[in-house]
Amino acid sequence: MSLFVLCQMSLVELLKRLGLGALALTLGVEWLDWMLRRLWFRRDPKGPLKEVLFFPSSITCVEHLYCPNRTFPCSCPLPHGVDSSFSRLLEHLLSTSVSLDLCVFSFSHADLSRAVLLLHRRGVMVRVVTDRDYMSITGSQIGSLRRAGICVRHEMSKVVHMHHKFALVDGRKLVTGSLNWTATAVQSNKENVIVTEEPELVQPFREEFSRLWEASDPTKYKGQVPVNSVTKGQLSYSKDVDC
């Protein structure tokens, strides 16, 4: 637009044009973001990943998932090379490359804990939100995660349970369902897990995790939350982990 035209244009007309231009730019950016997210999640012509897993799962060897580059076979007596609901769940979790956000009510399964610890050692940013009461029950893996340096927050209310069971893999894959992360749930209970990369389903869970993470910030409850290390019968925040 030339300087002459600008001079001839009234102030009202100029503001209108600038306003419409800004609106068009905003809509263009939002549209581009939507298109990029659709392309990012689209793996094949069938659309984003969708998988359903049912439990209880058969018990098979999953050692190859933790050590894919090992040169010698595992000698354990469990069936090898057999796909199961649990092995598929582990594969999805171990596919994490950047970040893993967990909301887990009860977490006592040793193999799932091993997977989370392995990701942490690989440099994946792991955040965990869990239940205030169940994080300190016998067999809970939460203490092991915290001692490894993984940041864990818990529901601060004494009357409300953090009953979610979902994981966000790299912020784009959702793993959710009825399954608690316990051996009983995996091997004995009738449970379900849905795995999806559908953006419209993933985004609300991202928002819910962010909300819970902020609501469980221990710095907002100074004087109410103990800051000692893990002790017998009670799990509390550690001084050496910045959450």
GROMACS elastic network, one bead per residue, 0.5 to 0.9 nm:
[ bonds ]
;  ai    aj funct       b0    kb
    1     4     6  0.84448   500
    1     5     6  0.67112   500
    1     6     6  0.71357   500
    2     5     6  0.53801   500
    2     6     6  0.64472   500
    2     7     6  0.88119   500
    3     6     6  0.50531   500
    3     7     6  0.62023   500
    3     8     6  0.87332   500
    4     7     6  0.51496   500
    4     8     6  0.63568   500
    4     9     6  0.87490   500
    5     8     6  0.51062   500
    5     9     6  0.61536   500
    6     9     6  0.51513   500
    6    10     6  0.80878   500
    6    14     6  0.76129   500
    7    10     6  0.77578   500
    9    12     6  0.81999   500
    9    13     6  0.62954   500
    9    14     6  0.64171   500
   10    13     6  0.52759   500
   10    14     6  0.62682   500
   10    15     6  0.87468   500
   11    14     6  0.50898   500
   11    15     6  0.62298   500
   11    16     6  0.86321   500
   12    15     6  0.52409   500
   12    16     6  0.62199   500
   12    17     6  0.87318   500
   13    16     6  0.50751   500
   13    17     6  0.62599   500
   13    18     6  0.86506   500
   14    17     6  0.52155   500
   14    18     6  0.61720   500
   14    19     6  0.84854   500
   15    18     6  0.50809   500
   15    19     6  0.59140   500
   15    20     6  0.85111   500
   16    19     6  0.50722   500
   16    20     6  0.61632   500
   16    21     6  0.85332   500
   17    20     6  0.51846   500
   17    21     6  0.61191   500
   17    22     6  0.86544   500
   18    21     6  0.50106   500
   18    22     6  0.62087   500
   18    23     6  0.86175   500
   19    22     6  0.51736   500
   19    23     6  0.62055   500
   19    24     6  0.86096   500
   20    23     6  0.50053   500
   20    24     6  0.60830   500
   20    25     6  0.85551   500
   21    24     6  0.50929   500
   21    25     6  0.61667   500
   21    26     6  0.86327   500
   22    25     6  0.50355   500
   22    26     6  0.61622   500
   22    27     6  0.86287   500
   23    26     6  0.51075   500
   23    27     6  0.61761   500
   23    28     6  0.84598   500
   24    27     6  0.51687   500
   24    28     6  0.60026   500
   24    29     6  0.86382   500
   25    28     6  0.50021   500
   25    29     6  0.62050   500
   25    30     6  0.86462   500
   26    29     6  0.52248   500
   26    30     6  0.62365   500
   26    31     6  0.85725   500
   27    30     6  0.51021   500
   27    31     6  0.60288   500
   27    32     6  0.85105   500
   28    31     6  0.51185   500
   28    32     6  0.61053   500
   28    33     6  0.85828   500
   29    32     6  0.50559   500
   29    33     6  0.61043   500
   29    34     6  0.85883   500
   30    33     6  0.50799   500
   30    34     6  0.61768   500
   30    35     6  0.86432   500
   31    34     6  0.50807   500
   31    35     6  0.62008   500
   31    36     6  0.86366   500
   32    35     6  0.50996   500
   32    36     6  0.61110   500
   32    37     6  0.85771   500
   33    36     6  0.51706   500
   33    37     6  0.61760   500
   33    38     6  0.86478   500
   34    37     6  0.52431   500
   34    38     6  0.62839   500
   34    39     6  0.87251   500
   35    38     6  0.51058   500
   35    39     6  0.61823   500
   35    40     6  0.85030   500
   36    39     6  0.50609   500
   36    40     6  0.58988   500
   36    41     6  0.85674   500
   37    41     6  0.61838   500
   37    42     6  0.84609   500
   37   199     6  0.73184   500
   38    41     6  0.54123   500
   38    42     6  0.60473   500
   38    48     6  0.85013   500
   38   198     6  0.86355   500
   38   199     6  0.74250   500
   39    42     6  0.51278   500
   39    43     6  0.81366   500
   40    43     6  0.77404   500
   41    47     6  0.78742   500
   41    48     6  0.55306   500
   41    49     6  0.78608   500
   41   172     6  0.75910   500
   41   173     6  0.89043   500
   41   197     6  0.61420   500
   41   198     6  0.69744   500
   41   199     6  0.72035   500
   42    45     6  0.75976   500
   42    46     6  0.81986   500
   42    47     6  0.52356   500
   42    49     6  0.77564   500
   42   197     6  0.83572   500
   42   198     6  0.86100   500
   43    46     6  0.78346   500
   43    47     6  0.63208   500
   43    48     6  0.58476   500
   43    49     6  0.70570   500
   44    47     6  0.56747   500
   44    48     6  0.73405   500
   44    49     6  0.87029   500
   45    48     6  0.86703   500
   46    49     6  0.83523   500
   47    50     6  0.85178   500
   47   198     6  0.83194   500
   48   196     6  0.70473   500
   48   197     6  0.53746   500
   48   198     6  0.54572   500
   48   199     6  0.83339   500
   49   173     6  0.83888   500
   49   195     6  0.73510   500
   49   196     6  0.51067   500
   49   197     6  0.51516   500
   49   198     6  0.69113   500
   50   194     6  0.73452   500
   50   195     6  0.57074   500
   50   197     6  0.68185   500
   50   198     6  0.76111   500
   51   193     6  0.83152   500
   51   194     6  0.57987   500
   51   196     6  0.63766   500
   52    85     6  0.89358   500
   52   192     6  0.72565   500
   52   193     6  0.58416   500
   52   195     6  0.62915   500
   52   196     6  0.87323   500
   53    84     6  0.88459   500
   53    85     6  0.55076   500
   53    86     6  0.83061   500
   53    88     6  0.80312   500
   53    89     6  0.79572   500
   53   191     6  0.84207   500
   53   192     6  0.57291   500
   53   193     6  0.50293   500
   53   194     6  0.63000   500
   53   195     6  0.80112   500
   54    57     6  0.72585   500
   54    85     6  0.63792   500
   54    86     6  0.89955   500
   54   190     6  0.73586   500
   54   191     6  0.58147   500
   54   193     6  0.64186   500
   54   194     6  0.88535   500
   55    58     6  0.83689   500
   55    85     6  0.66924   500
   55    86     6  0.80205   500
   55   179     6  0.82103   500
   55   185     6  0.76262   500
   55   186     6  0.60861   500
   55   187     6  0.70982   500
   55   188     6  0.76204   500
   55   189     6  0.64993   500
   55   190     6  0.53629   500
   55   192     6  0.60318   500
   55   193     6  0.82182   500
   56    85     6  0.80357   500
   56    86     6  0.86076   500
   56   184     6  0.85851   500
   56   185     6  0.69498   500
   56   186     6  0.52712   500
   56   188     6  0.51050   500
   56   189     6  0.53872   500
   56   190     6  0.57148   500
   56   191     6  0.66497   500
   56   192     6  0.88267   500
   57    60     6  0.87979   500
   57    84     6  0.61494   500
   57    85     6  0.54312   500
   57    86     6  0.58740   500
   57    87     6  0.87574   500
   57   186     6  0.59490   500
   57   187     6  0.54355   500
   57   188     6  0.78299   500
   57   189     6  0.89606   500
   58    83     6  0.89600   500
   58    84     6  0.61564   500
   58    85     6  0.75888   500
   58    86     6  0.77825   500
   58   186     6  0.87991   500
   58   187     6  0.69764   500
   59    78     6  0.72350   500
   59    79     6  0.77525   500
   59    84     6  0.77785   500
   59    86     6  0.81576   500
   59   187     6  0.73448   500
   60    78     6  0.53366   500
   60    79     6  0.50071   500
   60    80     6  0.63387   500
   60    81     6  0.81408   500
   60    82     6  0.66012   500
   60    83     6  0.79434   500
   60    84     6  0.73141   500
   60    86     6  0.86404   500
   60    87     6  0.79353   500
   61    64     6  0.76992   500
   61    74     6  0.82888   500
   61    76     6  0.74656   500
   61    77     6  0.82415   500
   61    78     6  0.53134   500
   61    79     6  0.58297   500
   61    80     6  0.53740   500
   61    81     6  0.75929   500
   61    82     6  0.78489   500
   61    87     6  0.84600   500
   62    65     6  0.55749   500
   62    66     6  0.73012   500
   62    80     6  0.77991   500
   62    81     6  0.84895   500
   62    82     6  0.89284   500
   62    86     6  0.87479   500
   62    87     6  0.63060   500
   62    90     6  0.83696   500
   62   111     6  0.88520   500
   63    66     6  0.54563   500
   63    67     6  0.63234   500
   63    68     6  0.81606   500
   63    74     6  0.70554   500
   64    67     6  0.50271   500
   64    68     6  0.50146   500
   64    69     6  0.80292   500
   64    70     6  0.76283   500
   64    73     6  0.85467   500
   64    74     6  0.78601   500
   64    80     6  0.89869   500
   64    81     6  0.87818   500
   65    68     6  0.55954   500
   65    87     6  0.80226   500
   65    90     6  0.75437   500
   65    91     6  0.68931   500
   65    94     6  0.77962   500
   66    69     6  0.89750   500
   66    94     6  0.80543   500
   66   114     6  0.85108   500
   66   115     6  0.72268   500
   66   118     6  0.78492   500
   67    70     6  0.56093   500
   68    71     6  0.87917   500
   70    73     6  0.75799   500
   72    75     6  0.89646   500
   74    77     6  0.88033   500
   74    80     6  0.83780   500
   75    78     6  0.86310   500
   76    79     6  0.84013   500
   76    80     6  0.88145   500
   77    80     6  0.85758   500
   79    82     6  0.65841   500
   80    83     6  0.87919   500
   82    87     6  0.84922   500
   83    86     6  0.82374   500
   83    87     6  0.61332   500
   83    88     6  0.69485   500
   84    87     6  0.51216   500
   84    88     6  0.61796   500
   84    89     6  0.85708   500
   85    88     6  0.51745   500
   85    89     6  0.62224   500
   85    90     6  0.87233   500
   85   186     6  0.87537   500
   85   193     6  0.89499   500
   86    90     6  0.62186   500
   86    91     6  0.86106   500
   86   186     6  0.70849   500
   86   187     6  0.88992   500
   87    90     6  0.50319   500
   87    91     6  0.61387   500
   87    92     6  0.87273   500
   88    91     6  0.50037   500
   88    92     6  0.63492   500
   88    93     6  0.87514   500
   89    92     6  0.52995   500
   89    93     6  0.63969   500
   89    94     6  0.86808   500
   89   175     6  0.82812   500
   89   193     6  0.84308   500
   89   195     6  0.85921   500
   90    93     6  0.51009   500
   90    94     6  0.59535   500
   90    95     6  0.84646   500
   90   111     6  0.86892   500
   90   112     6  0.72967   500
   90   115     6  0.73190   500
   91    94     6  0.51481   500
   91    95     6  0.61013   500
   92    95     6  0.52545   500
   92    96     6  0.74169   500
   92   169     6  0.79122   500
   92   173     6  0.85859   500
   92   175     6  0.81954   500
   92   195     6  0.82588   500
   93    96     6  0.58900   500
   93   100     6  0.81106   500
   93   112     6  0.88116   500
   93   115     6  0.74134   500
   93   116     6  0.79670   500
   93   119     6  0.87490   500
   93   167     6  0.82778   500
   93   168     6  0.88469   500
   93   169     6  0.67601   500
   93   175     6  0.84973   500
   94    97     6  0.81429   500
   94   115     6  0.65693   500
   94   116     6  0.80133   500
   94   118     6  0.83882   500
   94   119     6  0.69535   500
   94   169     6  0.89616   500
   95   169     6  0.77917   500
   95   170     6  0.89557   500
   96    99     6  0.65338   500
   96   100     6  0.66866   500
   96   119     6  0.73584   500
   96   124     6  0.73812   500
   96   169     6  0.55491   500
   96   170     6  0.59822   500
   97   100     6  0.84494   500
   97   119     6  0.79945   500
   97   122     6  0.83888   500
   97   123     6  0.83186   500
   97   124     6  0.61445   500
   97   125     6  0.89267   500
   97   169     6  0.81901   500
   97   170     6  0.66886   500
   98   123     6  0.76742   500
   98   125     6  0.62990   500
   98   126     6  0.87829   500
   98   169     6  0.81184   500
   98   170     6  0.55207   500
   98   171     6  0.87377   500
   99   119     6  0.89181   500
   99   123     6  0.88794   500
   99   124     6  0.52505   500
   99   126     6  0.58638   500
   99   127     6  0.81397   500
   99   168     6  0.79862   500
   99   169     6  0.63040   500
   99   171     6  0.70058   500
  100   116     6  0.84267   500
  100   119     6  0.84459   500
  100   124     6  0.70093   500
  100   125     6  0.62301   500
  100   127     6  0.64658   500
  100   128     6  0.84201   500
  100   167     6  0.69568   500
  100   168     6  0.57222   500
  100   169     6  0.50074   500
  100   170     6  0.59551   500
  100   171     6  0.75177   500
  101   125     6  0.82346   500
  101   126     6  0.58869   500
  101   128     6  0.60022   500
  101   129     6  0.80956   500
  101   166     6  0.84052   500
  101   167     6  0.56001   500
  101   168     6  0.50935   500
  101   169     6  0.68602   500
  101   170     6  0.81444   500
  101   171     6  0.78866   500
  101   206     6  0.87568   500
  101   209     6  0.75707   500
  102   126     6  0.77396   500
  102   127     6  0.61990   500
  102   129     6  0.61346   500
  102   130     6  0.80954   500
  102   165     6  0.78109   500
  102   166     6  0.61022   500
  102   168     6  0.65725   500
  102   169     6  0.88634   500
  102   209     6  0.81743   500
  103   127     6  0.86584   500
  103   128     6  0.59657   500
  103   130     6  0.58343   500
  103   131     6  0.87985   500
  103   162     6  0.80063   500
  103   163     6  0.82369   500
  103   164     6  0.57451   500
  103   165     6  0.55215   500
  103   166     6  0.53009   500
  103   167     6  0.62217   500
  103   168     6  0.88075   500
  103   209     6  0.73273   500
  103   212     6  0.89038   500
  104   107     6  0.64427   500
  104   128     6  0.75096   500
  104   129     6  0.65059   500
  104   130     6  0.51443   500
  104   131     6  0.73650   500
  104   162     6  0.77007   500
  104   163     6  0.70644   500
  104   164     6  0.57496   500
  104   166     6  0.64497   500
  104   167     6  0.80323   500
  104   180     6  0.69464   500
  104   181     6  0.71302   500
  105   129     6  0.83063   500
  105   130     6  0.53421   500
  105   131     6  0.52640   500
  105   132     6  0.88910   500
  105   134     6  0.68863   500
  105   135     6  0.79470   500
  105   161     6  0.78844   500
  105   162     6  0.58818   500
  105   164     6  0.58667   500
  105   165     6  0.61405   500
  105   180     6  0.66095   500
  105   181     6  0.79535   500
  106   130     6  0.73511   500
  106   131     6  0.72187   500
  106   134     6  0.57935   500
  106   135     6  0.67677   500
  106   137     6  0.88253   500
  106   140     6  0.74852   500
  106   163     6  0.83054   500
  106   165     6  0.84042   500
  106   180     6  0.56867   500
  106   181     6  0.59427   500
  106   182     6  0.67853   500
  107   110     6  0.86847   500
  107   112     6  0.83980   500
  107   113     6  0.79478   500
  107   130     6  0.83350   500
  107   134     6  0.80677   500
  107   135     6  0.72895   500
  107   139     6  0.84232   500
  107   140     6  0.57020   500
  107   141     6  0.58727   500
  107   142     6  0.68553   500
  107   180     6  0.68197   500
  107   182     6  0.57325   500
  108   112     6  0.82475   500
  108   113     6  0.76095   500
  108   135     6  0.88846   500
  108   137     6  0.88305   500
  108   138     6  0.84462   500
  108   139     6  0.54854   500
  108   142     6  0.78115   500
  108   180     6  0.88080   500
  108   181     6  0.61738   500
  108   183     6  0.71283   500
  109   112     6  0.54891   500
  109   113     6  0.62546   500
  109   114     6  0.87190   500
  109   139     6  0.83182   500
  109   140     6  0.79351   500
  109   141     6  0.71590   500
  109   180     6  0.89993   500
  109   181     6  0.56094   500
  109   183     6  0.52304   500
  109   184     6  0.86168   500
  109   186     6  0.85538   500
  110   113     6  0.50074   500
  110   114     6  0.60961   500
  110   115     6  0.87096   500
  110   139     6  0.89080   500
  110   140     6  0.89825   500
  110   141     6  0.70719   500
  110   182     6  0.81970   500
  110   183     6  0.80350   500
  111   115     6  0.63081   500
  111   116     6  0.87894   500
  112   115     6  0.50545   500
  112   116     6  0.63780   500
  112   117     6  0.86640   500
  112   181     6  0.72038   500
  112   182     6  0.85999   500
  113   116     6  0.51486   500
  113   117     6  0.61324   500
  113   118     6  0.85008   500
  113   141     6  0.63371   500
  113   142     6  0.83961   500
  113   144     6  0.80685   500
  113   145     6  0.74528   500
  113   181     6  0.89014   500
  114   117     6  0.51186   500
  114   118     6  0.60332   500
  114   119     6  0.86461   500
  115   118     6  0.50779   500
  115   119     6  0.63003   500
  115   120     6  0.86799   500
  116   119     6  0.51767   500
  116   120     6  0.62632   500
  116   121     6  0.87730   500
  116   126     6  0.77244   500
  116   145     6  0.79442   500
  117   121     6  0.62688   500
  117   122     6  0.86779   500
  117   126     6  0.89770   500
  117   144     6  0.85799   500
  117   145     6  0.67229   500
  117   148     6  0.74227   500
  117   150     6  0.83203   500
  118   121     6  0.51315   500
  118   122     6  0.63248   500
  118   123     6  0.89229   500
  118   124     6  0.88990   500
  119   123     6  0.65851   500
  119   124     6  0.54259   500
  119   125     6  0.81443   500
  119   126     6  0.78619   500
  120   123     6  0.52624   500
  120   124     6  0.50559   500
  120   125     6  0.65426   500
  120   126     6  0.64062   500
  120   148     6  0.83005   500
  120   149     6  0.85164   500
  120   150     6  0.73199   500
  121   124     6  0.72607   500
  121   148     6  0.88628   500
  123   126     6  0.88331   500
  125   150     6  0.82560   500
  126   150     6  0.62570   500
  126   151     6  0.70918   500
  126   152     6  0.88146   500
  127   150     6  0.67325   500
  127   151     6  0.55094   500
  127   152     6  0.61475   500
  127   153     6  0.80806   500
  127   213     6  0.86571   500
  127   243     6  0.87508   500
  128   142     6  0.88613   500
  128   150     6  0.78395   500
  128   151     6  0.64584   500
  128   153     6  0.61978   500
  128   154     6  0.81570   500
  128   213     6  0.84861   500
  129   151     6  0.88125   500
  129   152     6  0.58680   500
  129   154     6  0.53083   500
  129   155     6  0.73902   500
  129   162     6  0.80445   500
  129   209     6  0.81315   500
  129   212     6  0.74321   500
  129   213     6  0.68021   500
  129   216     6  0.79212   500
  130   133     6  0.88879   500
  130   134     6  0.77954   500
  130   135     6  0.66137   500
  130   142     6  0.85325   500
  130   152     6  0.74150   500
  130   153     6  0.64202   500
  130   155     6  0.65187   500
  130   161     6  0.88735   500
  130   162     6  0.61529   500
  130   163     6  0.80555   500
  130   164     6  0.83046   500
  131   134     6  0.54358   500
  131   135     6  0.58770   500
  131   153     6  0.85654   500
  131   154     6  0.53278   500
  131   155     6  0.54362   500
  131   156     6  0.85355   500
  131   160     6  0.88085   500
  131   161     6  0.59016   500
  131   163     6  0.70125   500
  131   164     6  0.89668   500
  132   135     6  0.59618   500
  132   136     6  0.78017   500
  132   153     6  0.86866   500
  132   154     6  0.52069   500
  132   155     6  0.53064   500
  132   156     6  0.67059   500
  132   157     6  0.78177   500
  132   158     6  0.75227   500
  132   160     6  0.88812   500
  132   161     6  0.72823   500
  132   162     6  0.75570   500
  132   235     6  0.89689   500
  133   136     6  0.62118   500
  133   137     6  0.72817   500
  133   154     6  0.88638   500
  133   155     6  0.88302   500
  133   158     6  0.83874   500
  133   161     6  0.79882   500
  134   137     6  0.53415   500
  134   138     6  0.88836   500
  134   140     6  0.76088   500
  134   161     6  0.89752   500
  135   138     6  0.88513   500
  135   140     6  0.59736   500
  135   141     6  0.78320   500
  135   142     6  0.59679   500
  135   143     6  0.79663   500
  135   154     6  0.80620   500
  135   234     6  0.87304   500
  135   235     6  0.70200   500
  136   139     6  0.81874   500
  136   140     6  0.61352   500
  136   141     6  0.87878   500
  136   142     6  0.76263   500
  136   143     6  0.79180   500
  136   232     6  0.87441   500
  136   233     6  0.64483   500
  136   234     6  0.56383   500
  136   235     6  0.53429   500
  136   236     6  0.87481   500
  137   140     6  0.56435   500
  137   233     6  0.73926   500
  137   234     6  0.83320   500
  137   235     6  0.89892   500
  138   233     6  0.79114   500
  140   143     6  0.69683   500
  140   144     6  0.83266   500
  140   182     6  0.89096   500
  141   144     6  0.53174   500
  141   145     6  0.65030   500
  141   146     6  0.88823   500
  142   145     6  0.51422   500
  142   146     6  0.62653   500
  142   147     6  0.86429   500
  142   152     6  0.76954   500
  142   235     6  0.83866   500
  143   146     6  0.51515   500
  143   147     6  0.60932   500
  143   148     6  0.86051   500
  143   230     6  0.65076   500
  143   235     6  0.69637   500
  143   236     6  0.89277   500
  144   147     6  0.51930   500
  144   148     6  0.63007   500
  144   149     6  0.89260   500
  144   150     6  0.88763   500
  145   148     6  0.52072   500
  145   149     6  0.66893   500
  145   150     6  0.54383   500
  145   151     6  0.78910   500
  145   152     6  0.78920   500
  146   149     6  0.51192   500
  146   151     6  0.62423   500
  146   152     6  0.65553   500
  146   230     6  0.85940   500
  146   237     6  0.84702   500
  146   238     6  0.78390   500
  146   241     6  0.77592   500
  147   150     6  0.72840   500
  147   229     6  0.86100   500
  147   230     6  0.82334   500
  147   238     6  0.84449   500
  147   241     6  0.88044   500
  149   240     6  0.79164   500
  149   241     6  0.60943   500
  149   242     6  0.89184   500
  150   241     6  0.74432   500
  150   243     6  0.88063   500
  151   241     6  0.63418   500
  151   242     6  0.70505   500
  151   243     6  0.54477   500
  152   237     6  0.81526   500
  152   241     6  0.88470   500
  152   243     6  0.72065   500
  153   156     6  0.86741   500
  153   213     6  0.71464   500
  153   216     6  0.58701   500
  153   217     6  0.69630   500
  153   218     6  0.75317   500
  153   237     6  0.82283   500
  153   243     6  0.75479   500
  154   157     6  0.89671   500
  154   162     6  0.77283   500
  154   212     6  0.88844   500
  154   213     6  0.86018   500
  154   216     6  0.59530   500
  154   217     6  0.85490   500
  154   218     6  0.87603   500
  155   158     6  0.80273   500
  155   160     6  0.75446   500
  155   161     6  0.69167   500
  155   162     6  0.58105   500
  155   212     6  0.79525   500
  155   215     6  0.79928   500
  155   216     6  0.58247   500
  156   159     6  0.89982   500
  156   160     6  0.83103   500
  156   215     6  0.79644   500
  156   216     6  0.60135   500
  156   217     6  0.87001   500
  156   218     6  0.83341   500
  156   221     6  0.85303   500
  156   225     6  0.88520   500
  157   160     6  0.55112   500
  157   161     6  0.77397   500
  158   161     6  0.79359   500
  160   163     6  0.88063   500
  161   164     6  0.88206   500
  162   165     6  0.89359   500
  164   176     6  0.84816   500
  164   177     6  0.85823   500
  164   178     6  0.84784   500
  164   180     6  0.88022   500
  165   175     6  0.84179   500
  165   176     6  0.59457   500
  165   177     6  0.63020   500
  165   178     6  0.66356   500
  165   179     6  0.65516   500
  165   180     6  0.62609   500
  165   181     6  0.80242   500
  166   174     6  0.71493   500
  166   175     6  0.54474   500
  166   177     6  0.67985   500
  166   178     6  0.88830   500
  166   179     6  0.87434   500
  166   193     6  0.89974   500
  166   205     6  0.83036   500
  167   173     6  0.81210   500
  167   174     6  0.59282   500
  167   175     6  0.50371   500
  167   176     6  0.64276   500
  167   205     6  0.88224   500
  168   171     6  0.53496   500
  168   172     6  0.67497   500
  168   173     6  0.56174   500
  168   175     6  0.64231   500
  168   176     6  0.87161   500
  168   202     6  0.79273   500
  168   205     6  0.78745   500
  168   206     6  0.73547   500
  168   209     6  0.88511   500
  169   172     6  0.60734   500
  169   174     6  0.64530   500
  169   175     6  0.78154   500
  170   173     6  0.66707   500
  171   174     6  0.78402   500
  171   202     6  0.77525   500
  171   203     6  0.84102   500
  171   206     6  0.69533   500
  172   196     6  0.85470   500
  172   197     6  0.58453   500
  172   198     6  0.81644   500
  172   199     6  0.72453   500
  172   202     6  0.63856   500
  172   203     6  0.81195   500
  172   206     6  0.87787   500
  173   195     6  0.70611   500
  173   196     6  0.57605   500
  173   198     6  0.78584   500
  173   199     6  0.86016   500
  173   202     6  0.66752   500
  174   194     6  0.77796   500
  174   195     6  0.55628   500
  174   196     6  0.53214   500
  174   197     6  0.62380   500
  174   198     6  0.83493   500
  174   201     6  0.78571   500
  174   202     6  0.57018   500
  174   205     6  0.77942   500
  174   206     6  0.89606   500
  175   193     6  0.67145   500
  175   194     6  0.58052   500
  175   196     6  0.68089   500
  176   179     6  0.78194   500
  176   192     6  0.83539   500
  176   193     6  0.54192   500
  176   194     6  0.54142   500
  176   195     6  0.66215   500
  176   196     6  0.87938   500
  177   180     6  0.85542   500
  177   191     6  0.76502   500
  177   192     6  0.54450   500
  177   194     6  0.59264   500
  177   195     6  0.87807   500
  178   185     6  0.89904   500
  178   190     6  0.89471   500
  178   191     6  0.56450   500
  178   192     6  0.55679   500
  178   193     6  0.65517   500
  179   182     6  0.81262   500
  179   185     6  0.61157   500
  179   186     6  0.72729   500
  179   189     6  0.85522   500
  179   190     6  0.87242   500
  179   191     6  0.55312   500
  179   192     6  0.62000   500
  179   193     6  0.65671   500
  180   183     6  0.86867   500
  180   184     6  0.86217   500
  180   185     6  0.59149   500
  180   186     6  0.78693   500
  180   191     6  0.86977   500
  181   184     6  0.85894   500
  181   185     6  0.68616   500
  181   186     6  0.73516   500
  182   185     6  0.53194   500
  182   186     6  0.63436   500
  182   187     6  0.86392   500
  183   186     6  0.51353   500
  183   187     6  0.58508   500
  183   188     6  0.77755   500
  184   187     6  0.53744   500
  184   188     6  0.51660   500
  184   189     6  0.64004   500
  185   188     6  0.56668   500
  185   190     6  0.75167   500
  185   191     6  0.69887   500
  186   189     6  0.65514   500
  186   190     6  0.85485   500
  186   191     6  0.77689   500
  187   190     6  0.89361   500
  188   191     6  0.89143   500
  196   199     6  0.85475   500
  196   201     6  0.77447   500
  196   202     6  0.75560   500
  197   200     6  0.87207   500
  197   201     6  0.76503   500
  197   202     6  0.65469   500
  198   201     6  0.54926   500
  198   202     6  0.61431   500
  198   203     6  0.87067   500
  199   203     6  0.59035   500
  199   204     6  0.89072   500
  200   203     6  0.58141   500
  200   204     6  0.73282   500
  201   204     6  0.61693   500
  201   205     6  0.71644   500
  202   205     6  0.54751   500
  202   206     6  0.63634   500
  202   207     6  0.89141   500
  203   206     6  0.50055   500
  203   207     6  0.63112   500
  203   208     6  0.86511   500
  204   207     6  0.50544   500
  204   208     6  0.61277   500
  204   209     6  0.86338   500
  205   209     6  0.60549   500
  205   210     6  0.85054   500
  206   209     6  0.52198   500
  206   210     6  0.62670   500
  206   211     6  0.86504   500
  207   210     6  0.51412   500
  207   211     6  0.61666   500
  207   212     6  0.86845   500
  208   211     6  0.50441   500
  208   212     6  0.61799   500
  208   213     6  0.84768   500
  209   212     6  0.51414   500
  209   213     6  0.59301   500
  209   214     6  0.85622   500
  210   213     6  0.50342   500
  210   214     6  0.62073   500
  210   215     6  0.85232   500
  211   214     6  0.53767   500
  211   215     6  0.61279   500
  211   216     6  0.86126   500
  212   216     6  0.59919   500
  212   217     6  0.86566   500
  213   216     6  0.52573   500
  213   217     6  0.64303   500
  214   217     6  0.52902   500
  215   218     6  0.86471   500
  215   220     6  0.84227   500
  216   219     6  0.88079   500
  216   220     6  0.81117   500
  216   221     6  0.88532   500
  217   220     6  0.58314   500
  217   221     6  0.75830   500
  217   243     6  0.73514   500
  218   221     6  0.52822   500
  218   222     6  0.67318   500
  218   224     6  0.87276   500
  218   225     6  0.69683   500
  218   237     6  0.82857   500
  218   243     6  0.78214   500
  219   222     6  0.55649   500
  219   225     6  0.89394   500
  219   243     6  0.87184   500
  221   224     6  0.54914   500
  221   225     6  0.64453   500
  222   225     6  0.62864   500
  222   226     6  0.86250   500
  223   226     6  0.74986   500
  225   236     6  0.74492   500
  225   237     6  0.75249   500
  226   229     6  0.88570   500
  226   236     6  0.59097   500
  226   237     6  0.64618   500
  226   238     6  0.85272   500
  227   236     6  0.61474   500
  227   238     6  0.53883   500
  227   239     6  0.59759   500
  228   231     6  0.78985   500
  228   235     6  0.86171   500
  228   236     6  0.61933   500
  228   237     6  0.62076   500
  228   238     6  0.54453   500
  228   239     6  0.67582   500
  229   235     6  0.74500   500
  229   236     6  0.62561   500
  229   237     6  0.63898   500
  229   239     6  0.72527   500
  229   240     6  0.88907   500
  230   233     6  0.86571   500
  230   234     6  0.66952   500
  230   236     6  0.58619   500
  230   237     6  0.75706   500
  230   238     6  0.72986   500
  231   234     6  0.54160   500
  231   235     6  0.60752   500
  231   236     6  0.77838   500
  232   235     6  0.76444   500
  237   240     6  0.88308   500
  237   241     6  0.79109   500
  238   241     6  0.58939   500
  238   242     6  0.85313   500
  239   242     6  0.75646   500
